[in-house]
């Protein structure tokens, strides 16, 4: 019965998704597909941006984080808020002033065509691998819950799902992404709130008792100031949150394509700041749910005696589909999972299409609307095929080391992008454009060598600091390529 319940839930969500997509994509031209027509109201962008950073992996993993790290993630979420203000009042005015379709167009205006393509390729590699591996994890979960019990192979699971995502994002582009992300945000918040309600009810708690139980539980500790060597130390998490959100939101076409759909910089700023503050409370809801899941699992002897062998990512699904829980909790789990996963994949597919069409092919410069539309659709097909192929390759070689390596590689690629933008905005000098790719490749390589040396010599593991080191090495390399600067190129 469970596979058919899950499959029915997915089918209903896709029907709703296509209805939203159809409504958003009516009379959409190339401008609407690439920029959303610059007409999105700030409050719609804010709602869309609340759920935008949440992938299916996040939906599954964040509640389980409380078992080992408590509410320490909220320390990073506080840093996110500061980072969103930096994006809103430093980057947004720059992007609007230069009337950018893709944010990497700034690199061409500031440095030259080679630097522009370097930034675009680093984004392409990072987003393709990051989006594919996140969607891969969700496909594996759905394979276990639905497709394997029905005898459906994994390849069909991936091909069918990518095809559906391709279809609903093909016509509407960024405009569709904004409205489907609005649907995603609503589904995520609704599913988490209702899961909290049902699990608290299963524990016999009223609202006051629930709050007291969560506050008293060891998994709800938020602030960690005692040990600077730990990854949960407050200042490490806070500073990491600031720079991570600048790099992975402010300098990521996937995230910024929503905010650049607002009519002007002021409207975009309002949407971004509201969403950044609201995200803190949404993350808090996920963590509160995690503590309730942990309490429920302990009371019902669902956790193993040896927790070292337990995967915290399994906590949410394990409780949601347990025999003692009403079926509605399992349905809510699937609604949250598929809304997070499919919208995130659709958003990534759209941003990859936009960046490849504009930054790498330069198709928007021809001034031919029909030709631009055809090119964008062909690129969209290519991106969908590429994403599906990467997911299937992951499945063929899947092991924890391979997945971890992909995440590490994706994190390396944001360093050069952060370094390029930081140098362009903070330094007045021009650079020798043709040599920039060597710097962008050399910085991650040097970062890797430094990481290995620190580990071998001092036993120190670089965590989020790796992003800053990578960016600083990029800036250092650009300084070596510096030459007298033309005033016409000023940021």
C-alpha positions as CSV (number, residue, x, y, z in Angstrom):
1,X,0.0,0.0,0.0
2,X,2.8,2.4,0.9
3,X,4.3,2.6,-2.6
4,X,0.9,3.5,-4.1
5,X,0.3,6.2,-1.5
6,X,3.6,7.8,-2.2
7,X,3.1,7.5,-5.9
8,X,-0.3,9.0,-5.7
9,X,1.1,11.9,-3.6
10,X,3.8,12.6,-6.1
11,X,1.3,12.5,-9.0
12,X,-1.0,15.0,-7.2
13,X,1.9,17.3,-6.6
14,X,3.0,17.2,-10.2
15,X,-0.6,18.0,-11.4
16,X,-0.5,21.0,-9.1
17,X,3.0,21.9,-10.3
18,X,2.0,21.8,-14.0
19,X,-1.1,23.9,-13.3
20,X,1.1,26.6,-11.6
21,X,3.7,26.3,-14.4
22,X,1.0,26.6,-17.1
23,X,-0.5,29.7,-15.5
24,X,3.0,31.3,-15.1
25,X,4.2,30.5,-18.6
26,X,1.3,31.8,-20.6
27,X,2.5,34.4,-23.2
28,X,6.0,34.1,-21.9
29,X,8.7,35.4,-24.3
30,X,12.5,35.1,-24.0
31,X,12.7,38.0,-21.6
32,X,10.2,36.4,-19.3
33,X,11.9,33.0,-19.4
34,X,15.4,34.5,-18.8
35,X,14.5,37.3,-16.3
36,X,10.9,36.7,-15.3
37,X,10.0,39.9,-17.2
38,X,11.3,42.0,-14.3
39,X,7.7,42.2,-13.0
40,X,7.7,39.9,-10.0
41,X,6.2,41.5,-6.8
42,X,8.7,41.7,-3.9
43,X,6.5,39.7,-1.6
44,X,6.2,36.8,-4.1
45,X,10.0,36.8,-4.5
46,X,10.4,36.8,-0.7
47,X,8.1,33.7,-0.4
48,X,9.9,32.0,-3.3
49,X,13.3,32.7,-1.7
50,X,12.2,31.2,1.7
51,X,12.1,27.7,0.2
52,X,14.7,28.2,-2.6
53,X,17.8,27.1,-0.6
54,X,16.0,24.0,0.8
55,X,16.7,20.9,-1.2
56,X,15.3,17.4,-0.7
57,X,18.6,16.5,1.1
58,X,18.1,19.5,3.5
59,X,14.5,18.4,4.2
60,X,15.7,15.0,5.2
61,X,19.0,16.0,6.9
62,X,18.3,19.1,9.0
63,X,15.8,17.4,11.5
64,X,18.3,14.5,11.9
65,X,21.2,17.0,12.7
66,X,19.9,17.5,16.2
67,X,21.1,14.0,17.2
68,X,24.7,15.0,16.9
69,X,24.8,18.8,16.8
70,X,21.7,20.1,18.5
71,X,20.4,23.4,17.3
72,X,23.9,24.6,16.3
73,X,22.7,25.1,12.7
74,X,20.9,28.2,14.0
75,X,24.2,29.8,14.7
76,X,25.0,29.6,11.0
77,X,21.4,30.8,10.2
78,X,22.2,34.0,12.2
79,X,25.2,34.5,9.9
80,X,22.9,33.9,6.9
81,X,20.8,37.0,7.9
82,X,24.0,39.2,7.9
83,X,24.9,37.7,4.6
84,X,21.5,38.5,3.1
85,X,21.9,42.1,4.1
86,X,25.3,42.2,2.4
87,X,23.8,40.7,-0.8
88,X,20.8,43.1,-0.7
89,X,22.8,46.4,-0.2
90,X,26.1,45.6,-2.0
91,X,25.4,43.1,-4.8
92,X,21.8,43.8,-5.8
93,X,22.5,47.5,-6.6
94,X,25.5,46.5,-8.7
95,X,23.5,43.9,-10.7
96,X,20.6,46.2,-11.4
97,X,22.8,49.2,-12.2
98,X,24.5,47.0,-14.9
99,X,21.1,45.5,-16.1
100,X,22.4,42.0,-16.0
101,X,20.5,38.9,-17.2
102,X,23.1,36.6,-15.7
103,X,25.1,37.9,-12.7
104,X,28.4,36.6,-14.4
105,X,27.9,39.3,-17.0
106,X,29.5,41.6,-14.4
107,X,32.8,39.7,-14.8
108,X,33.0,40.5,-18.6
109,X,32.1,44.2,-17.9
110,X,34.7,44.4,-15.2
111,X,37.6,42.2,-16.5
112,X,36.9,40.8,-20.0
113,X,35.4,37.9,-21.9
114,X,37.8,35.2,-20.7
115,X,37.1,36.0,-17.0
116,X,33.4,36.0,-17.8
117,X,33.5,32.5,-19.2
118,X,35.7,31.3,-16.4
119,X,33.1,32.4,-13.8
120,X,30.3,30.9,-15.9
121,X,32.1,27.5,-16.3
122,X,32.8,27.3,-12.5
123,X,29.1,28.0,-11.8
124,X,28.1,25.4,-14.4
125,X,30.3,22.6,-12.9
126,X,29.3,23.4,-9.4
127,X,25.6,23.7,-10.0
128,X,25.4,20.6,-12.2
129,X,27.3,18.4,-9.8
130,X,25.6,19.9,-6.7
131,X,22.1,19.7,-8.1
132,X,22.6,16.2,-9.5
133,X,24.0,14.7,-6.3
134,X,21.2,16.3,-4.2
135,X,18.5,15.0,-6.6
136,X,20.3,11.6,-6.7
137,X,19.9,11.2,-2.9
138,X,16.1,11.9,-3.3
139,X,15.8,9.6,-6.3
140,X,17.4,6.8,-4.1
141,X,14.9,7.5,-1.3
142,X,11.9,7.4,-3.7
143,X,13.4,4.2,-5.3
144,X,13.3,2.5,-1.9
145,X,9.8,3.8,-1.0
146,X,8.1,3.5,-4.4
147,X,9.8,2.2,-7.5
148,X,11.8,-0.8,-6.2
149,X,8.7,-2.3,-4.6
150,X,6.8,-1.9,-7.9
151,X,9.7,-3.4,-9.9
152,X,10.6,-0.2,-11.7
153,X,14.3,0.3,-12.4
154,X,16.3,3.3,-11.1
155,X,17.0,4.5,-14.6
156,X,13.3,4.8,-15.4
157,X,12.8,6.7,-12.1
158,X,15.4,9.3,-13.1
159,X,14.5,9.6,-16.8
160,X,10.8,10.0,-16.0
161,X,11.3,12.6,-13.2
162,X,13.9,14.6,-15.2
163,X,11.5,14.6,-18.2
164,X,8.6,16.0,-16.0
165,X,10.9,18.7,-14.5
166,X,12.1,19.6,-18.0
167,X,8.5,20.0,-19.3
168,X,7.3,22.2,-16.5
169,X,10.3,24.5,-16.7
170,X,10.7,24.6,-20.5
171,X,8.3,27.3,-21.4
172,X,8.1,29.6,-18.4
173,X,11.8,29.6,-17.3
174,X,12.5,32.0,-14.4
175,X,8.9,33.1,-14.2
176,X,7.8,29.5,-13.6
177,X,10.6,29.0,-11.1
178,X,9.4,31.9,-9.0
179,X,5.8,30.7,-8.8
180,X,6.7,27.0,-8.3
181,X,9.1,28.0,-5.5
182,X,6.2,29.9,-4.0
183,X,4.3,26.7,-4.0
184,X,7.3,24.8,-2.7
185,X,7.7,27.3,0.3
186,X,4.0,26.8,1.2
187,X,4.2,23.0,1.0
188,X,7.4,22.9,3.0
189,X,6.2,25.1,5.8
190,X,2.8,23.4,5.9
191,X,4.3,19.9,6.0
192,X,6.7,20.7,8.8
193,X,4.1,22.5,10.9
194,X,1.6,19.7,10.5
195,X,4.3,17.0,11.2
196,X,5.2,18.9,14.5
197,X,1.5,18.9,15.4
198,X,0.9,15.2,14.7
199,X,4.1,14.0,16.4
200,X,3.5,16.2,19.5
201,X,0.0,14.7,19.5
202,X,1.5,11.2,19.3
203,X,3.6,12.1,22.3
204,X,0.6,13.3,24.3
205,X,1.8,17.0,24.4
206,X,-0.2,20.1,24.2
207,X,1.5,23.2,22.9
208,X,2.9,24.3,26.3
209,X,4.1,20.8,27.1
210,X,5.7,20.5,23.7
211,X,7.7,23.7,24.2
212,X,8.8,22.6,27.6
213,X,9.9,19.2,26.4
214,X,11.9,20.6,23.4
215,X,13.6,23.2,25.6
216,X,14.6,20.6,28.2
217,X,15.9,18.0,25.7
218,X,19.7,17.8,25.1
219,X,19.2,18.0,21.4
220,X,17.9,21.6,21.5
221,X,21.2,23.2,22.6
222,X,21.7,26.2,20.3
223,X,24.9,28.1,21.4
224,X,28.3,26.6,21.6
225,X,31.0,28.8,22.9
226,X,33.1,26.3,24.9
227,X,35.5,24.7,22.4
228,X,36.9,26.7,19.5
229,X,38.3,23.5,17.9
230,X,34.8,22.0,17.4
231,X,33.0,22.6,14.2
232,X,29.9,23.7,16.2
233,X,31.8,26.6,17.8
234,X,29.6,29.8,17.6
235,X,32.0,32.1,15.8
236,X,33.1,29.4,13.2
237,X,29.4,28.8,12.4
238,X,28.4,32.5,12.4
239,X,31.2,33.7,10.1
240,X,30.8,30.6,7.9
241,X,27.1,31.5,7.5
242,X,27.9,35.0,6.4
243,X,30.3,34.1,3.7
244,X,28.6,30.9,2.6
245,X,25.3,32.7,1.9
246,X,27.2,35.4,0.0
247,X,28.9,32.8,-2.1
248,X,26.1,30.3,-2.6
249,X,23.2,32.8,-2.9
250,X,24.6,36.2,-3.9
251,X,27.0,34.8,-6.4
252,X,24.9,31.9,-7.6
253,X,22.7,32.4,-10.7
254,X,20.3,29.8,-9.5
255,X,19.5,31.8,-6.4
256,X,19.8,35.3,-7.8
257,X,17.5,34.6,-10.9
258,X,14.5,35.1,-8.6
259,X,15.6,38.4,-7.0
260,X,16.6,39.9,-10.4
261,X,13.0,39.3,-11.6
262,X,11.8,42.2,-9.4
263,X,11.1,45.5,-11.1
264,X,14.0,47.4,-9.5
265,X,16.7,47.1,-6.9
266,X,14.6,48.5,-4.0
267,X,11.9,45.9,-4.5
268,X,14.5,43.2,-4.9
269,X,16.2,44.2,-1.6
270,X,12.9,44.1,0.3
271,X,12.2,40.6,-0.9
272,X,15.7,39.3,-0.2
273,X,15.9,40.8,3.4
274,X,12.4,39.5,4.3
275,X,13.2,36.0,3.0
276,X,16.6,36.0,4.8
277,X,15.0,36.8,8.2
278,X,12.1,34.4,7.7
279,X,14.5,31.5,6.8
280,X,15.9,31.6,10.3
281,X,12.5,30.8,11.7
282,X,11.9,28.1,9.1
283,X,15.2,26.4,10.0
284,X,14.1,26.6,13.6
285,X,10.9,24.8,12.8
286,X,12.9,22.0,11.1
287,X,15.1,21.7,14.2
288,X,12.1,21.7,16.6
289,X,10.7,18.9,14.5
290,X,14.0,17.1,14.8
291,X,13.9,17.2,18.6
292,X,10.4,15.9,18.7
293,X,11.4,13.1,16.3
294,X,14.3,12.2,18.6
295,X,12.0,12.2,21.7
296,X,9.4,10.0,19.8
297,X,12.1,7.6,18.6
298,X,13.6,7.2,22.0
299,X,10.2,6.6,23.7
300,X,9.3,4.0,21.1
301,X,12.7,2.2,21.2
302,X,13.3,3.1,17.5
303,X,17.0,4.2,18.0
304,X,19.8,1.6,18.1
305,X,21.9,1.2,21.3
306,X,25.0,2.0,19.2
307,X,24.2,5.4,17.7
308,X,27.6,5.5,15.8
309,X,26.1,3.1,13.2
310,X,22.8,5.1,12.9
311,X,22.4,7.5,9.9
312,X,20.7,10.6,11.2
313,X,19.2,11.3,7.8
314,X,17.0,8.3,8.3
315,X,15.3,9.7,11.4
316,X,12.5,11.7,9.8
317,X,11.4,9.0,7.3
318,X,11.7,6.3,9.9
319,X,9.3,8.0,12.3
320,X,7.0,9.4,9.6
321,X,6.4,5.9,8.1
322,X,6.3,4.0,11.4
323,X,3.3,1.8,12.2
324,X,2.2,4.0,15.2
325,X,2.1,7.2,13.1
326,X,-1.1,8.0,11.1
327,X,-0.6,7.7,7.3
328,X,-1.1,11.5,7.0
329,X,2.4,12.0,8.5
330,X,4.0,9.8,5.9
331,X,2.1,11.7,3.2
332,X,3.3,15.0,4.6
333,X,6.8,13.7,4.6
334,X,6.5,12.9,0.9
335,X,4.9,16.2,0.1
336,X,7.7,18.1,1.8
337,X,10.4,15.9,0.2
338,X,9.1,16.1,-3.4
339,X,8.3,19.8,-3.2
340,X,11.8,20.5,-2.0
341,X,13.5,18.1,-4.4
342,X,11.7,18.8,-7.7
343,X,11.5,22.5,-7.3
344,X,15.2,22.7,-6.5
345,X,16.0,20.5,-9.5
346,X,13.8,22.7,-11.8
347,X,15.4,25.9,-10.5
348,X,18.9,24.5,-11.1
349,X,17.9,23.4,-14.6
350,X,16.6,26.9,-15.4
351,X,19.6,28.7,-14.0
352,X,22.0,26.3,-15.9
353,X,20.1,27.0,-19.1
354,X,20.2,30.8,-18.6
355,X,23.9,30.9,-17.7
356,X,24.9,28.6,-20.6
357,X,22.8,30.5,-23.1
358,X,23.8,33.9,-22.0
359,X,27.3,33.5,-20.5
360,X,28.9,30.8,-22.6
361,X,27.0,30.9,-25.9
362,X,26.2,34.6,-25.8
363,X,23.0,33.9,-27.7
364,X,21.2,37.0,-26.3
365,X,23.6,39.3,-28.2
366,X,22.2,38.4,-31.7
367,X,19.1,40.5,-31.1
368,X,16.9,37.8,-32.7
369,X,14.0,36.8,-30.5
370,X,13.1,33.7,-32.4
371,X,16.7,32.5,-32.6
372,X,17.2,33.1,-28.9
373,X,14.1,31.2,-28.0
374,X,15.2,28.2,-30.1
375,X,18.7,28.3,-28.6
376,X,17.4,28.4,-25.1
377,X,15.1,25.4,-25.6
378,X,18.0,23.4,-27.2
379,X,20.2,24.2,-24.2
380,X,17.4,23.3,-21.8
381,X,17.2,19.9,-23.4
382,X,21.0,19.5,-23.2
383,X,21.0,20.5,-19.5
384,X,18.3,18.0,-18.7
385,X,20.1,15.2,-20.5
386,X,23.3,16.1,-18.8
387,X,21.7,16.2,-15.3
388,X,20.0,12.9,-15.8
389,X,23.3,11.3,-17.1
390,X,25.2,12.6,-14.0
391,X,22.6,11.1,-11.6
392,X,22.7,7.7,-13.4
393,X,26.5,7.7,-13.2
394,X,26.4,8.5,-9.5
395,X,24.1,5.5,-9.1
396,X,26.5,3.2,-11.0
397,X,29.5,4.2,-8.9
398,X,27.7,5.2,-5.7
399,X,29.5,5.0,-2.4
400,X,29.9,7.4,0.4
401,X,33.4,8.5,-0.7
402,X,32.2,9.3,-4.2
403,X,29.3,11.4,-2.9
404,X,31.5,13.2,-0.4
405,X,34.1,14.0,-3.1
406,X,31.4,15.6,-5.3
407,X,30.3,17.8,-2.4
408,X,33.9,18.9,-1.7
409,X,34.5,19.6,-5.4
410,X,31.3,21.7,-5.5
411,X,32.5,23.7,-2.5
412,X,35.8,24.4,-4.2
413,X,34.2,26.0,-7.2
414,X,32.6,28.8,-5.2
415,X,36.0,30.1,-4.0
416,X,37.2,31.4,-7.3
417,X,33.8,33.0,-8.0
418,X,33.8,34.7,-4.6
419,X,37.4,35.9,-5.2
420,X,36.6,37.3,-8.7
421,X,33.7,39.3,-7.4
422,X,35.5,40.5,-4.3
423,X,38.5,41.7,-6.3
424,X,36.3,43.4,-8.9
425,X,34.4,45.3,-6.3
426,X,37.1,46.1,-3.8
427,X,40.1,46.8,-6.1
428,X,40.5,49.5,-8.8
429,X,42.9,47.5,-10.9
430,X,42.3,45.7,-14.2
431,X,43.9,42.3,-14.8
432,X,45.4,40.4,-17.8
433,X,42.1,38.7,-18.7
434,X,43.5,35.8,-20.7
435,X,45.5,34.5,-17.7
436,X,42.5,34.5,-15.3
437,X,41.5,30.9,-16.0
438,X,44.9,29.8,-14.6
439,X,44.3,31.6,-11.4
440,X,40.8,30.2,-11.1
441,X,42.1,26.6,-11.5
442,X,45.3,27.2,-9.5
443,X,43.5,28.6,-6.4
444,X,41.5,25.4,-5.7
445,X,44.6,23.2,-6.4
446,X,46.6,25.3,-3.9
447,X,43.7,25.1,-1.4
448,X,43.7,21.4,-1.6
449,X,47.5,21.2,-1.0
450,X,47.2,23.5,2.0
451,X,44.3,21.4,3.3
452,X,46.4,18.2,3.1
453,X,49.5,19.9,4.6
454,X,47.6,21.2,7.6
455,X,46.0,17.8,8.2
456,X,49.3,16.0,7.9
457,X,51.4,18.4,9.9
458,X,49.0,19.7,12.6
459,X,46.0,17.4,12.4
460,X,43.9,20.4,11.6
461,X,40.9,19.9,9.3
462,X,39.9,22.8,7.1
463,X,36.1,23.1,7.2
464,X,34.2,26.2,6.0
465,X,37.5,28.1,6.1
466,X,38.4,26.4,2.9
467,X,36.0,28.7,1.0
468,X,37.8,31.8,2.3
469,X,41.2,30.4,1.7
470,X,40.2,29.6,-1.9
471,X,38.8,33.1,-2.4
472,X,41.9,34.7,-0.9
473,X,44.2,32.7,-3.2
474,X,42.1,33.8,-6.1
475,X,42.5,37.5,-5.1
476,X,46.2,37.0,-4.6
477,X,46.5,35.5,-8.1
478,X,44.5,38.4,-9.6
479,X,46.8,40.9,-7.9
480,X,49.8,39.2,-9.7
481,X,47.9,39.7,-13.0
482,X,47.0,43.3,-12.2
483,X,47.7,46.2,-14.7
484,X,46.8,49.9,-14.7
485,X,43.1,50.2,-14.7
486,X,40.8,52.0,-17.2
487,X,38.3,54.2,-15.5
488,X,35.6,53.1,-17.9
489,X,35.7,49.6,-16.3
490,X,35.1,50.8,-12.8
491,X,32.6,48.7,-10.7
